[in-house]
Amino acid sequence: MTYSVLALVFLGLAVVGAVTATFAARRRPDLRAVGIALAALLLLTAVFDTIMIGVGFFTYADAHLLGARIGLAPIEDFAYPLAGVLLLPAIWTLLRTRRSRAAERKVAP
């Protein structure tokens, strides 16, 4: 199995989870905040993966990579922060919605 296949499976599951949570909550996360978080995580991934690969903390088998890199970080590594940025705000929105509905039920006469 290549790193890209693993990353796509992980990313696909995150997309399905994010879409499901967003529809269940009937509201979407703040897209501006999601975009800022995505930019920050992609930048941090590029910087710190490059550092960690450069000092030899870990390596990748070139036969399992697509070949594209940002710094020393293979492009496949950027699927994980993208998945996190998709899934976590959707789950947070879902949990906030459920908490709000539960609070409304307690207050209602």
N, C-alpha and C positions, 0 to 999 in steps of 0.2 A: 504494500500500500504506500502510495506517495504522500508527502506532506500536504500537497494540494487537495487530494481526495479527503484526507482527514479534516482539513480546514473547511472544505465545502460542506461536509456532513455536519460539522459543528455549527457552521454559519447557517445552514438550512434549518437546523433544529431551533436556533435562536430566532430566526425570522418567523417560523411557525409559532413559536411561543409568544413572540412580541405581538404578532397579528391577533392571536387568540386572546391574549390579555387585554389588548386595546379594545377589541370588539366587546369583550365581556364587561369592561369598565364603562363602555359607551362614551369614552372621552379619550383624547390622545395626550401624550406628554408634550410639554412645551418644546417645539421643534428648534427654537433658537438655543435653548439650553442644551439640547441633545447635540446640535451642531458644534457648539463650543466644546463640549465634553469630547466629542469625536476628534476634533482638531488637536486638543491637548493630548489625548491618549495616543493618537497616531504619531505625534511629535515625540512623545516620551518613549514610545516603542522603538522608533527609529534611532533615537539617541542611545538609550540604554541597551538595546539589543546589539547595536554596533559596538558599544564598549565591552559588553560581556563576551561577545564573539571574538573581539580583538584581543582580549587578555586571555582567552582560551578557556573560559568557564564551560563552554559547550560548543559543539560543532554540528554541522549537518552533512549528511552524505549527499554529495552533489548529484548522484544518480537519481535521488528522490525529489529533487527540487525542479521548479520550472526554469530557474536560471536568473530571473529578474531579481534585483536587490535594490534596496534603499540603504545606502551606507553598506554595512556588512550584513544587514538583516534581510533574509529572504522575504519576498513578497508574501509568502504564505503566512508569515508571522503576524501580518496586519489583519488577518481575518478574526483573530481572537478579541482584540479591542473593539473591532466593529461589531462583533456579536454581543459583547458586553454592553455597548452603547445602545444597541437595539433592544436587548432583552430587559436589562435592569430598569430603565425608566418605565417601560410598559408594566412590569411587575409592580413597581412602586405606585403607579397610577391605579392599578387594580386594587392593591391593598388599601390605598387611601380611600377609594370609592367604597369598598366594603366596610371600612371603619366608619365612614360618614353615614352610610345606610344603617348600620347597627346603632349609631348614636341617635339617628332620627327616630328609630323604632322605640328607643328607651324614653325619649322626650315626648313622643306622641301620646295624647290622652287615651 
